[in-house]
Amino acid sequence: MYVRTIYAIGDPARIDACVDALREEAPRALAGQPGYRGFALFVDRELGKVLTGSWWESERAMRDSDDQLKERRATMLAPFANTVTVDGWEAAVFAPPAQVGAGAGFRLTRFEIDPSGADLLVETFRDATLPKLQAIEGFGTAAMLLDRTRGRGSVGVVYADQAALAASRGKQSAARGEAVTKTGVAICGLEEFEVVTLERR
């Protein structure tokens, strides 16, 4: 599986209209593309950040869909976004889809790693870190996205609600620390969002 992420930052006063447009229009536009497997929309209204992820059955499907949809995406984001970053990733490890509602919590950890250590990182996350995350109360789902060539990636974890997200911070930090010690991964960002939409086939 592959995931295209869109990370947009802009004026918090204009974020709600952008989020509404993405929630209503993006899933319909994406669903018509070959190889589509899901869509997620996350928001930080206070700081003015929008993050989306669309899931694809192959790297080619991910790339082809971007050619078809990038103009419409730009139109939806333009009233809000000052900056937009689009990336493509391998979904190296992922848990089964979550059944969570709007208002659930999402934590994103960004990292960098020597490409030669990517296989060890994937193995560690799959066999050791993910089971620890799944044992945390309120856990919904998780995924590790990876760009092996550039030596970077992220781990996203969804929790049932904002209270569970807050309560998980200590336990997830401990699991993250163990992975850092074993793999040498460098953590370069930690963010939290509200879940607006989350679906995966």
Contact map, one row per residue, 1 for C-alpha under 8 A:
111000000000000000000000000000000000000000000000000000111110000000000000000000000000000001110000000000000000000000000000000000000000000000000000000000000000000000000000000000000000000000000000000000000
111100000000000000000000000000000000000000000000000000111110010000000000000000000000000111100000000000000000000000000000000000000000000000000000000000000000000000000000000000000000000000000000000000000
111110000000000000000000000000000000000000000000000011110000010000000000000000000000000111100000000000000000000000000000000000000000000000000000100000000000000000000000000000000000000000000000000000000
011111000000000000000000000000000000000000000000000011100000010000000000000000000000011110000000000000000000000000000000000000000000000000000000000000000000000000000000000000000000000000000000000000000
001111100000000000000000000000000000000000000000001111000000000000000000000000000000111110000000000000000000000000000000000000000000000000000000000000000000000000000000000000000000000000000000000000000
000111110000000000000000000000000000000000000000011110000000000000000000000000000001111000000000000000000000000000000000000000000000000000000000000000000000000000000000000000000000000000000000000000000
000011111000000000000000000000000000000000000000111100000000000000000000000000000001110000000000000000000000000000000000000000000000000000000000000000000000000000000000000000000000000000000000000000000
000001111100000000000000000000000000000000000000111000000000000000000000000010001111100000000000000000000000000000000000000000000000000000000000000000000000000000000000000000000000000000000000000000000
000000111110000000000000000000000000000000000001110000000000000000000000000000011111000000000000000000000000000000000000000000000000000000000000000000000000000000000000000000000000000000000000000000000
000000011111011000000000000000000000000000000001100000000000000000000000000000011110000000000000000000000000000000000000000000000000000000000000000000000000000000000000000000000000000000000000000000000
000000001111111000000000000000000000000000000001000000000000000000000000000000011100000000000000000000000000000000000000000000000000000000000000000000000000000000000000000000000000000000000000000000000
000000000111111000000000000000000000000000001111100000000000000000000000000000000000000000000000000000000000000000000000000000000000000000000000000000000000000000000000000000000000000000000000000000000
000000000011111100000000000000000000000000000001000000000000000000000000000000000000000000000000000000000000000000000000000000000000000000000000000000000000000000000000000000000000000000000000000000000
000000000111111111000000000000000000000000000000000000000000000000000000000000110000000000000000000000000000000000000000000000000000000000000000000000000000000000000000000000000000000000000000000000000
000000000111111111100000000000000000000000001001110000000000000000000000000000010000000000000000000000000000000000000000000000000000000000000000000000000000000000000000000000000000000000000000000000000
000000000000111111110000000000000000000000001000000000000000000000000000000000000000000000000000000000000000000000000000000000000000000000000000000000000000000000000000000000000000000000000000000000000
000000000000011111111000000000000000000000000000000000000000000000000000000000000000000000000000000000000000000000000000000000000000000000000000000000000000000000000000000000000000000000000000000000000
000000000000011111111100000000000000000000000000000000000000000000000000000110110000000000000000000000000000000000000000000000000000000000000000000000000000000000000000000000000000000000000000000000000
000000000000001111111110000000000000000000100000010000000000000000000000000000000000000000000000000000000000000000000000000000000000000000000000000000000000000000000000000000000000000000000000000000000
000000000000000111111111000000000000000000000000000000000000000000000000000000000000000000000000000000000000000000000000000000000000000000000000000000000000000000000000000000000000000000000000000000000
000000000000000011111111110000000000000000000000000000000000000000000000000100000000000000000000000000000000000000000000000000000000000000000000000000000000000000000000000000000000000000000000000000000
000000000000000001111111111000000000000010000000000000000000000000000000000100000000000000000000000000000000000000000000000000000000000000000000000000000000000000000000000000000000000000000000000000000
000000000000000000111111111000000000000010000000000000000000000000000000000000000000000000000000000000000000000000000000000000000000000000000000000000000000000000000000000000000000000000000000000110000
000000000000000000011111111100000000000000000000000000000000000000000000000000000000000000000000000000000000000000000000000000000000000000000000000000000000000000000000000000000000000000000000000000000
000000000000000000001111111110000000000000000000000000000000000000000000000000000000000000000000000000000000000000000000000000000000000000000000000000000000000000000000000000000000000000000000000000000
000000000000000000001111111111000000000000000000000000000000000000000000000000000000000000000000000000000000000000000000000000000000000000000000000000000000000000000000000000000000000000000000000000000
000000000000000000000111111111100000001000000000000000000000000000000000000000000000000000000000000000000000000000000000000000000000000000000000000000000000000000000000000000000000000000000000000000000
000000000000000000000001111111110000000000000000000000000000000000000000000000000000000000000000000000000000000000000000000000000000000000000000000000000000000000000000000000000000000000000000000000000
000000000000000000000000111111111000000000000000000000000000000000001000000000000000000000000000000000000000000000000000000000000000000000000000000000000000000000000000000000000000000000000000000000000
000000000000000000000000011111111001000000000000000001000000000010001000000000000000000000000000000000000000000000000000000000000000000000000000000000000000000000000000000000000000000000000000000000000
000000000000000000000000001111111101000000000000000000000000000000000000000000000000000000000000000000000000000000000000000000000000000000000000000000000000000000000000000000000000000000000000000000000
000000000000000000000000000111111101000000000000000000000000000000000000000000000000000000000000000000000000000000000000000000000000000000000000000000000000000000000000000000000000000000000000000000000
000000000000000000000000000011111111000000000000000000000000100010000000000000000000000000000000000000000000000000000000000000000000000000000000000000000000000000000000000000000000000000000000000000000
000000000000000000000000000000111111000000000000000000000000100010000000000000000000000000000000000000000000000000000000000000000000000000000000000000000000000000000000000000000000000000000000000000000
000000000000000000000000000000001111100000000000000000011100110000000000000000000000000000000000000000000000000000000000000000000000000000000000000000000000000000000000000000000000000000000000000000000
000000000000000000000000000001111111110000000000000001111000100000000000000000000000000000000000000000000000000000000000000000000000000000000000000000000000000000000000000000000000000000000000000000000
000000000000000000000000000000000011111000000000000001111000000000000000000000000000000000000000000000000000000000000000000000000000000000000000000000000000000000000000000000000000000000000000000000011
000000000000000000000000000000000001111100000000000001110000000000000000000000000000000000000000000000000000000000000000000000000000000000000000000000000000000000000000000000000000000000000000000001111
000000000000000000000000001000000000111110000000000111100000000000000000000000000000000000000000000000000000000000000000000000000000000000000000000000000000000000000000000000000000000000000000000011110
000000000000000000000000000000000000011111000000000111000000000000000000000000000000000000000000000000000000000000000000000000000000000000000000000000000000000000000000000000000000000000000000001111100
000000000000000000000110000000000000001111100000011110000000000000000000000000000000000000000000000000000000000000000000000000000000000000000000000000000000000000000000000000000000000000000000001111000
000000000000000000000000000000000000000111110000011100000000000000000000000000000000000000000000000000000100000000000000000000000000000000000000000000000000000000000000000000000000000000000000111110000
000000000000000000100000000000000000000011111001111000000000000000000000000000000000000000000000000000000000000000000000000000000000000000000000000000000000000000000000000000000000000000000000111100000
000000000000000000000000000000000000000001111111110000000000000000000000000000000000000000000000000000000000000000000000000000000000000000000000000000000000000000000000000000000000000000000001110000000
000000000001001100000000000000000000000000111111100000000000000000000000000000000000000000000000000000000000000000000000000000000000000000000000000000000000000000000000000000000000000000000000000000000
000000000001000000000000000000000000000000011111000000000000000000000000000000000000000000000000000000000000000000000000000000000000000000000000000000000000000000000000000000000000000000000000000000000
000000000001000000000000000000000000000000011111100000000000000000000000000000000000000000000000000000000000000000000000000000000000000000000000000000000000000000000000000000000000000000000000000000000
000000001111101000000000000000000000000000111111110000000000000000000000000000000000000000000000000000000000000000000000000000000000000000000000000000000000000000000000000000000000000000000000000000000
000000111101001000000000000000000000000000111011111000000000000000000000000000000000000000000000000000000000000000000000000000000000000000000000000000000000000000000000000000000000000000000000000000000
000001111000001000100000000000000000000011110001111100000000000000000000000000000000000000000000000000000000000000000000000000000000000000000000000000000000000000000000000000000000000000000000000000000
000011110000000000000000000000000000000011100000111110000000000000000000000000000000000000000000000000000000000000000000000000000000000000000000000000000000000000000000000000000000000000000000000000000
000011100000000000000000000000000000001111000000011111000000000000000000000000000000000000000000000000000000000000000000000000000000000000000000000000000000000000000000000000000000000000000000000000000
001111000000000000000000000000000000001110000000001111100000000000000000000000000000000000000000000000000000000000000000000000000000000000000000000000000000000000000000000000000000000000000000000000000
001110000000000000000000000001000001111100000000000111110000000000000000000000000000000000000000000000000000000000000000000000000000000000000000000000000000000000000000000000000000000000000000000000000
111100000000000000000000000000000001111000000000000011111000010000000000000000000000000000000000000000000000000000000000000000000000000000000000000000000000000000000000000000000000000000000000000000010
111000000000000000000000000000000011110000000000000001111110110000000000000000000000000000000000000000000000000000000000000000000000000000000000000000000000000000000000000000000000000000000000000000000
110000000000000000000000000000000011100000000000000000111110110000000000000000000000000000000000000000000000000000000000000000000000000000000000000000000000000000000000000000000000000000000000000000000
110000000000000000000000000000000010000000000000000000011111110000000000000000000000000000000000000000000000000000000000000000000000000000000000000000000000000000000000000000000000000000000000000000000
110000000000000000000000000000000000000000000000000000011111111000000000000000000000000001000000000000000000000000000000000000000000000000000000000000000000000000000000000000000000000000000000000000000
000000000000000000000000000000000000000000000000000000000111111100000000000000000000000000000000000000000000000000000000000000000000000000000000000000000000000000000000000000000000000000000000000000000
000000000000000000000000000000001111000000000000000000011111111110000000000000000000000000000000000000000000000000000000000000000000000000000000000000000000000000000000000000000000000000000000000000000
011100000000000000000000000000000010000000000000000000111111111111000000000000000000000100000000000000000000000000000000000000000000000000000000000000000000000000000000000000000000000000000000000000000
000000000000000000000000000000000000000000000000000000000011111111100000000000000000000000000000000000000000000000000000000000000000000000000000000000000000000000000000000000000000000000000000000000000
000000000000000000000000000000000000000000000000000000000001111111110000000000000000000000000000000000000000000000000000000000000000000000000000000000000000000000000000000000000000000000000000000000000
000000000000000000000000000001001100000000000000000000000000111111111000000000000000000000000000000000000000000000000000000000000000000000000000000000000000000000000000000000000000000000000000000000000
000000000000000000000000000000000000000000000000000000000000011111111100000000000000000000000000000000000000000000000000000000000000000000000000000000000000000000000000000000000000000000000000000000000
000000000000000000000000000000000000000000000000000000000000001111111100000000000000000000000000000000000000000000000000000000000000000000000000000000000000000000000000000000000000000000000000000000000
000000000000000000000000000000000000000000000000000000000000000111111110000000000000000000000000000000000000000000000000000000000000000000000000000000000000000000000000000000000000000000000000000000000
000000000000000000000000000011000000000000000000000000000000000011111111100000000000000000000000000000000000000000000000000000000000000000000000000000000000000000000000000000000000000000000000000000000
000000000000000000000000000000000000000000000000000000000000000001111111110000000000000000000000000000000000000000000000000000000000000000000000000000000000000000000000000000000000000000000000000000000
000000000000000000000000000000000000000000000000000000000000000000011111111000000000000000000000000000000000000000000000000000000000000000000000000000000000000000000000000000000000000000000000000000000
000000000000000000000000000000000000000000000000000000000000000000001111111100000000000000000000000000000000000000000000000000000000000000000000000000000000000000000000000000000000000000000000000000000
000000000000000000000000000000000000000000000000000000000000000000001111111110000000000000000000000000000000000000000000000000000000000000000000000000000000000000000000000000000000000000000000000000000
000000000000000000000000000000000000000000000000000000000000000000000111111111000000000000000000000000000000000000000000000000000000000000000000000000000000000000000000000000000000000000000000000000000
000000000000000000000000000000000000000000000000000000000000000000000011111111100000000000000000000000000000000000000000000000000000000000000000000000000000000000000000000000000000000000000000000000000
000000000000000001001100000000000000000000000000000000000000000000000001111111100000000000000000000000000000000000000000000000000000000000000000000000000000000000000000000000000000000000000000000000000
000000010000000001000000000000000000000000000000000000000000000000000000111111111000000000000000000000000000000000000000000000000000000000000000000000000000000000000000000000000000000000000000000000000
000000000000000000000000000000000000000000000000000000000000000000000000011111111100000000000000000000000000000000000000000000000000000000000000000000000000000000000000000000000000000000000000000000000
000000000000010001000000000000000000000000000000000000000000000000000000001111111000000000000000000000000000000000000000000000000000000000000000000000000000000000000000000000000000000000000000000000000
000000001110011001000000000000000000000000000000000000000000000000000000000011111100000000000000000000000000000000000000000000000000000000000000000000000000000000000000000000000000000000000000000000000
000000011110000000000000000000000000000000000000000000000000000000000000000011111111000000000000000000000000000000000000000000000000000000000000000000000000000000000000000000000000000000000000000000000
000000011110000000000000000000000000000000000000000000000000000000000000000001011111000000000000000000000000000000000000000000000000000000000000000000000000000000000000000000000000000000000000000000000
000000011100000000000000000000000000000000000000000000000000000000000000000000001111100000000000000000000000000000000000000000000000000000000000000000000000000000000000000000000000000000000000000000000
000001111000000000000000000000000000000000000000000000000000000000000000000000001111110000000000000000000000000000000000000000000000000000000000000000000000000000000000000000000000000000000000000000000
000011110000000000000000000000000000000000000000000000000000000000000000000000000011111000000000000000000000000000000000000000000000000000000000000000000000000000000000000000000000000000000000000000000
000111100000000000000000000000000000000000000000000000000000000000000000000000000001111100000000000000000000000000000000000000000000000000000000000000000000000000000000000000000000000000000000000000000
000111000000000000000000000000000000000000000000000000000000000000000000000000000000111110000000000000000000000000000000000000000000000000000000000000000000000000000000000000000000000000000000000000000
011110000000000000000000000000000000000000000000000000000000010000000000000000000000011111000000000000000000000000000000000000000000000000000000001000000000000000000000000000000000000000000000000000000
011110000000000000000000000000000000000000000000000000000000000000000000000000000000001111100000000000000000000000000000000000000000000000000000111000001000000000000000000000000000000000000000000000000
111000000000000000000000000000000000000000000000000000000010000000000000000000000000000111110000000000000000000000000000000000000000000000000000111000000000000000000000000000000000000000000000000000000
111000000000000000000000000000000000000000000000000000000000000000000000000000000000000011111100000000000000000000000000000000000000000000000011110000000000000000000000000000000000000000000000000000000
100000000000000000000000000000000000000000000000000000000000000000000000000000000000000001111100000000000000000000000000010000000000000000000011110000000000000000000000000000000000000000000000000000000
000000000000000000000000000000000000000000000000000000000000000000000000000000000000000000111110000000000000000000000000010011000000000000000011100000000000000000000000000000000000000000000000000000000
000000000000000000000000000000000000000000000000000000000000000000000000000000000000000000111111000000000000000000000000000000000000000000001111000000000000000000000000000000000000000000000000000000000
000000000000000000000000000000000000000000000000000000000000000000000000000000000000000000001111100000000000000000000000000000000000000000001110000000000000000000000000000000000000000000000000000000000
000000000000000000000000000000000000000000000000000000000000000000000000000000000000000000000111110000000000000000000000000000000000000000001000000000000000000000000000000000000000000000000000000000000
000000000000000000000000000000000000000000000000000000000000000000000000000000000000000000000011111000000000000000000000000000000000000000011000000000000000000000000000000000000000000000000000000000111
000000000000000000000000000000000000000000000000000000000000000000000000000000000000000000000001111100000000000000000000000000000000000000011000000000000000010000000000000000000000000000000000000001100
000000000000000000000000000000000000000000000000000000000000000000000000000000000000000000000000111110000000000000000000000000000000000000010000000000000000000000000000000000000000000000000000000000000
000000000000000000000000000000000000000000000000000000000000000000000000000000000000000000000000011111010000000000000000000000000000000000010000000000000000000100000000000000000000000000000000000001000
000000000000000000000000000000000000000000000000000000000000000000000000000000000000000000000000001111110000000000000000000000000000000000000000000000000000000100000000000000000000000000000000001111000
000000000000000000000000000000000000000000000000000000000000000000000000000000000000000000000000000111110000000000000000000000000000000000000000000000000000000000000000000000000000000000000000011110000
000000000000000000000000000000000000000000000000000000000000000000000000000000000000000000000000000011111000000000000000000000000000000000000000000000000000000011000000000000000000000000000000011100000
000000000000000000000000000000000000000000000000000000000000000000000000000000000000000000000000000111111100000000000000000000000000000000000000000000000000011111000000000000000000000000000000011100000
000000000000000000000000000000000000000000000000000000000000000000000000000000000000000000000000000000111110000000000000000000000000000000000000000000000000011111011000000000000000000000000001111000000
000000000000000000000000000000000000000001000000000000000000000000000000000000000000000000000000000000011111000000000000000000000000000000000000000000000001111000001000000000000000000000000001111000000
000000000000000000000000000000000000000000000000000000000000000000000000000000000000000000000000000000001111100000000000000000000000000000000000000000000001110000001000000000000000000000000111100000000
000000000000000000000000000000000000000000000000000000000000000000000000000000000000000000000000000000000111110000000000000000000000000000000000000000000111100000000000000000000000000000001111000000000
000000000000000000000000000000000000000000000000000000000000000000000000000000000000000000000000000000000011111000000000000000000000000000000000000000000111000000000000000000000000000000111110000000000
000000000000000000000000000000000000000000000000000000000000000000000000000000000000000000000000000000000001111100000000000000000000000000000000000000011110000000000000000000000000000000111100000000000
000000000000000000000000000000000000000000000000000000000000000000000000000000000000000000000000000000000000111110000000000000000000000000000000000000011100000000000000000000000000000011111000000000000
000000000000000000000000000000000000000000000000000000000000000000000000000000000000000000000000000000000000011111000000000000000000000000000000000000111000000000000000000000000000000011110000000000000
000000000000000000000000000000000000000000000000000000000000000000000000000000000000000000000000000000000000001111101100000000000000000000000000000000110000000000000000000000000000000111000000000000000
000000000000000000000000000000000000000000000000000000000000000000000000000000000000000000000000000000000000000111111100000000000000000000000000000000100000000000000000000000000000000010000000000000000
000000000000000000000000000000000000000000000000000000000000000000000000000000000000000000000000000000000000000011111100000000000000000000000000000111100000000000000000000000000000000000000000000000000
000000000000000000000000000000000000000000000000000000000000000000000000000000000000000000000000000000000000000001111110000000000000000000000000000000000000000000000000000000000000000000000000000000000
000000000000000000000000000000000000000000000000000000000000000000000000000000000000000000000000000000000000000011111111100000000000000000000000000000000000000000000000000000000000001000000000000000000
000000000000000000000000000000000000000000000000000000000000000000000000000000000000000000000000000000000000000011111111110000000000000000000000000100100000000000000000000000000000000000000000000000000
000000000000000000000000000000000000000000000000000000000000000000000000000000000000000000000000000000000000000000011111111000000000000000000000000000000000000000000000000000000000000000000000000000000
000000000000000000000000000000000000000000000000000000000000000000000000000000000000000000000000000000000000000000001111111100000000000000000000000000000000000000000000000000000000001000000000000000000
000000000000000000000000000000000000000000000000000000000000000000000000000000000000000000000000000000000000000000001111111110000000000000000000000000000000000000000000000000000010001010000000000000000
000000000000000000000000000000000000000000000000000000000000000000000000000000000000000000011000000000000000000000000111111111000000000000000001000000000000000000000000000000000000000000000000000000000
000000000000000000000000000000000000000000000000000000000000000000000000000000000000000000000000000000000000000000000011111111110000000000000000000000000000000000000000000000000000000000000000000000000
000000000000000000000000000000000000000000000000000000000000000000000000000000000000000000000000000000000000000000000001111111111000000000000000000000000000000000000000000000000010011000000000000000000
000000000000000000000000000000000000000000000000000000000000000000000000000000000000000000001000000000000000000000000000111111111100000000000001000000000000000000000000000000000010000000000000000000000
000000000000000000000000000000000000000000000000000000000000000000000000000000000000000000001000000000000000000000000000011111111110000000000000000000000000000000000000000000000000000000000000000000000
000000000000000000000000000000000000000000000000000000000000000000000000000000000000000000000000000000000000000000000000001111111110000000000000000000000000000000000000000000000000000000000000000000000
000000000000000000000000000000000000000000000000000000000000000000000000000000000000000000000000000000000000000000000000001111111111000000000000000000000000000000000000000000000000000000000000000000000
000000000000000000000000000000000000000000000000000000000000000000000000000000000000000000000000000000000000000000000000000111111111100000000000000000000000000000000000000000110010000000000000000000000
000000000000000000000000000000000000000000000000000000000000000000000000000000000000000000000000000000000000000000000000000011111111110000000100000000000000000000000000000000000000000000000000000000000
000000000000000000000000000000000000000000000000000000000000000000000000000000000000000000000000000000000000000000000000000001111111111000000000000000000000000000000000000000000000000000000000000000000
000000000000000000000000000000000000000000000000000000000000000000000000000000000000000000000000000000000000000000000000000000011111111100000000000000000000000000000000000000100000000000000000000000000
000000000000000000000000000000000000000000000000000000000000000000000000000000000000000000000000000000000000000000000000000000001111111100100000000000000000000000000000001100100000000000000000000000000
000000000000000000000000000000000000000000000000000000000000000000000000000000000000000000000000000000000000000000000000000000000111111110111000000000000000000000000000000000000000000000000000000000000
000000000000000000000000000000000000000000000000000000000000000000000000000000000000000000000000000000000000000000000000000000000011111110100000000000000000000000000000000000000000000000000000000000000
000000000000000000000000000000000000000000000000000000000000000000000000000000000000000000000000000000000000000000000000000000000001111111100000000000000000000000000001001000000000000000000000000000000
000000000000000000000000000000000000000000000000000000000000000000000000000000000000000000000000000000000000000000000000000000000000011111100000000000000000000000010001000000000000000000000000000000000
000000000000000000000000000000000000000000000000000000000000000000000000000000000000000000000000000000000000000000000000000000000000000111110000000000000000001110011000000000000000000000000000000000000
000000000000000000000000000000000000000000000000000000000000000000000000000000000000000000000000000000000000000000000000000000000000111111111000000000000000111100010000000000000000000000000000000000000
000000000000000000000000000000000000000000000000000000000000000000000000000000000000000000000000111100000000000000000000000000000000010001111100000000000000111100000000000000000000000000000000000000000
000000000000000000000000000000000000000000000000000000000000000000000000000000000000000000000111110000000000000000000000000000000000010000111110000000000000111000000000000000000000000000000000000000000
000000000000000000000000000000000000000000000000000000000000000000000000000000000000000000000110000000000000000000000000000000000100000000011111000000000011110000000000000000000000000000000000000000000
000000000000000000000000000000000000000000000000000000000000000000000000000000000000000000111110000000000000000000000000000000000000000000001111100000000011100000000000000000000000000000000000000000000
000000000000000000000000000000000000000000000000000000000000000000000000000000000000000000111100000000000000000000000000010010000000000000000111110000001111000000000000000000000000000000000000000000000
001000000000000000000000000000000000000000000000000000000000000000000000000000000000000011111000000000000000000000000000000000000000000000000011111000001110000000000000000000000000000000000000000000000
000000000000000000000000000000000000000000000000000000000000000000000000000000000000000011110000000000000000000000000000000000000000000000000001111100111100000000000000000000000000000000000000000000000
000000000000000000000000000000000000000000000000000000000000000000000000000000000000000111000000000000000000000000000000000000000000000000000000111111111000000000000000000000000000000000000000000000000
000000000000000000000000000000000000000000000000000000000000000000000000000000000000000000000000000000000000000000100100000000000000000000000000011111110000000000000000000000000000000000000000000000000
000000000000000000000000000000000000000000000000000000000000000000000000000000000000000000000000000000000000000000100000000000000000000000000000001111100000000000000000000000000000000000000000000000000
000000000000000000000000000000000000000000000000000000000000000000000000000000000000000000000000000000000000000000100000000000000000000000000000001111110000000000000000000000000000000000000000000000000
000000000000000000000000000000000000000000000000000000000000000000000000000000000000000000000000000000000000000111100100000000000000000000000000011111111000000000000000000000000000000000000000000000000
000000000000000000000000000000000000000000000000000000000000000000000000000000000000000000000000000000000000011110000000000000000000000000000000011101111100000000000000000000000000000000000000000000000
000000000000000000000000000000000000000000000000000000000000000000000000000000000000000010000000000000000000011100000000000000000000000000000001111000111110000000000000000000000000000000000000000000000
000000000000000000000000000000000000000000000000000000000000000000000000000000000000000000000000000000000001111000000000000000000000000000000001110000011111000000000000000000000000000000000000000000000
000000000000000000000000000000000000000000000000000000000000000000000000000000000000000000000000000000000001110000000000000000000000000000000111100000001111100000000000000000000000000000000000000000000
000000000000000000000000000000000000000000000000000000000000000000000000000000000000000000000000000000000111100000000000000000000000000000000111000000000111110000000000000000000000000000000000000000000
000000000000000000000000000000000000000000000000000000000000000000000000000000000000000000000000000000000111000000000000000000000000000000111110000000000011111000000000000000000000000000000000000000000
000000000000000000000000000000000000000000000000000000000000000000000000000000000000000000000000010000011110000000000000000000000000000000111100000000000001111100001000000000000000000000000000000000000
000000000000000000000000000000000000000000000000000000000000000000000000000000000000000000000000000000011100000000000000000000000000000001111000000000000000111111011000000000000000000000000000000000000
000000000000000000000000000000000000000000000000000000000000000000000000000000000000000000000000000110011000000000000000000000000000000001110000000000000000011111011000000000000000000000000000000000000
000000000000000000000000000000000000000000000000000000000000000000000000000000000000000000000000000000111000000000000000000000000000000001000000000000000000001111111000000000000000000000000000000000000
000000000000000000000000000000000000000000000000000000000000000000000000000000000000000000000000000000111000000000000000000000000000000000000000000000000000001111111100000000000000000000000000010000000
000000000000000000000000000000000000000000000000000000000000000000000000000000000000000000000000000000000000000000000000000000000000000000000000000000000000000011111110000000000000000000000000000000000
000000000000000000000000000000000000000000000000000000000000000000000000000000000000000000000000000000001000000000000000000000000000000011100000000000000000001111111111000000000000000000000000000000000
000000000000000000000000000000000000000000000000000000000000000000000000000000000000000000000000000000001110000000000000000000000000000001000000000000000000011111111111100000000000000000000000000000000
000000000000000000000000000000000000000000000000000000000000000000000000000000000000000000000000000000000000000000000000000000000000000000000000000000000000000001111111100000000000000000000000000000000
000000000000000000000000000000000000000000000000000000000000000000000000000000000000000000000000000000000000000000000000000000000000000000000000000000000000000000111111110000000000000000000000000000000
000000000000000000000000000000000000000000000000000000000000000000000000000000000000000000000000000000000000000000000000000000000000000110000000000000000000000000011111111100000000000000000000000000000
000000000000000000000000000000000000000000000000000000000000000000000000000000000000000000000000000000000000000000000000000000000000000000000000000000000000000000001111111110000000000000000000000000000
000000000000000000000000000000000000000000000000000000000000000000000000000000000000000000000000000000000000000000000000000000000000000000000000000000000000000000000011111111000000000000000000000000000
000000000000000000000000000000000000000000000000000000000000000000000000000000000000000000000000000000000000000000000000000000000000100100000000000000000000000000000001111111100000000000000000000000000
000000000000000000000000000000000000000000000000000000000000000000000000000000000000000000000000000000000000000000000000000000000000100000000000000000000000000000000001111111110000000000000000000000000
000000000000000000000000000000000000000000000000000000000000000000000000000000000000000000000000000000000000000000000000000000000000000000000000000000000000000000000000111111111000000000000000000000000
000000000000000000000000000000000000000000000000000000000000000000000000000000000000000000000000000000000000000000000000000000000000000000000000000000000000000000000000011111111100000000000000000000000
000000000000000000000000000000000000000000000000000000000000000000000000000000000000000000000000000000000000000000000000000000001001100000000000000000000000000000000000001111111110000000000000000000000
000000000000000000000000000000000000000000000000000000000000000000000000000000000000000000000000000000000000000000000000000000001000000000000000000000000000000000000000000111111111000000000000000000000
000000000000000000000000000000000000000000000000000000000000000000000000000000000000000000000000000000000000000000000000000000000000000000000000000000000000000000000000000011111111100000000000000000000
000000000000000000000000000000000000000000000000000000000000000000000000000000000000000000000000000000000000000000000000000000000000000000000000000000000000000000000000000001111111110000000000000000000
000000000000000000000000000000000000000000000000000000000000000000000000000000000000000000000000000000000000000000000000100110001000000000000000000000000000000000000000000000111111111110000000000000000
000000000000000000000000000000000000000000000000000000000000000000000000000000000000000000000000000000000000000000000000000000000000000000000000000000000000000000000000000000011111111111000000000000000
000000000000000000000000000000000000000000000000000000000000000000000000000000000000000000000000000000000000000000000000000000000000000000000000000000000000000000000000000000001111111110000000000000000
000000000000000000000000000000000000000000000000000000000000000000000000000000000000000000000000000000000000000000000000000100000000000000000000000000000000000000000000000000000111111100000000000000000
000000000000000000000000000000000000000000000000000000000000000000000000000000000000000000000000000000000000000000001001100100000000000000000000000000000000000000000000000000000011111110000000000000000
000000000000000000000000000000000000000000000000000000000000000000000000000000000000000000000000000000000000000010000000000000000000000000000000000000000000000000000000000000000011111111000000000000000
000000000000000000000000000000000000000000000000000000000000000000000000000000000000000000000000000000000000001111000000100000000000000000000000000000000000000000000000000000000011101111100000000000000
000000000000000000000000000000000000000000000000000000000000000000000000000000000000000000000000000000000000001110000000000000000000000000000000000000000000000000000000000000000001000111110000000000000
000000000000000000000000000000000000000000000000000000000000000000000000000000000000000000000000000000000000111100000000000000000000000000000000000000000000000000000000000000000000000011111100000000000
000000000000000000000000000000000000000000000000000000000000000000000000000000000000000000000000000000000000111100000000000000000000000000000000000000000000000000000000000000000000000001111100000000000
000000000000000000000000000000000000000000000000000000000000000000000000000000000000000000000000000000000001111000000000000000000000000000000000000000000000000000000000000000000000000000111110000000000
000000000000000000000000000000000000000000000000000000000000000000000000000000000000000000000000000000000011110000000000000000000000000000000000000000000000000000000000000000000000000000111111000000000
000000000000000000000000000000000000000000000000000000000000000000000000000000000000000000000000000000000011100000000000000000000000000000000000000000000000000000000000000000000000000000001111100000000
000000000000000000000000000000000000000000010000000000000000000000000000000000000000000000000000000000001111000000000000000000000000000000000000000000000000000000000000000000000000000000000111110000000
000000000000000000000000000000000000000001110000000000000000000000000000000000000000000000000000000000001110000000000000000000000000000000000000000000000000000000000000000000000000000000000011111000000
000000000000000000000000000000000000000001110000000000000000000000000000000000000000000000000000000001111100000000000000000000000000000000000000000000000000000001000000000000000000000000000001111100000
000000000000000000000000000000000000000111100000000000000000000000000000000000000000000000000000000011111100000000000000000000000000000000000000000000000000000000000000000000000000000000000000111111000
000000000000000000000010000000000000000111100000000000000000000000000000000000000000000000000000000011110000000000000000000000000000000000000000000000000000000000000000000000000000000000000000011111000
000000000000000000000010000000000000001111000000000000000000000000000000000000000000000000000000000011000000000000000000000000000000000000000000000000000000000000000000000000000000000000000000001111100
000000000000000000000000000000000000011110000000000000000000000000000000000000000000000000000000010110000000000000000000000000000000000000000000000000000000000000000000000000000000000000000000001111110
000000000000000000000000000000000000011100000000000000000000000000000000000000000000000000000000110000000000000000000000000000000000000000000000000000000000000000000000000000000000000000000000000011111
000000000000000000000000000000000000111000000000000000100000000000000000000000000000000000000000100000000000000000000000000000000000000000000000000000000000000000000000000000000000000000000000000001111
000000000000000000000000000000000000110000000000000000000000000000000000000000000000000000000000100000000000000000000000000000000000000000000000000000000000000000000000000000000000000000000000000000111
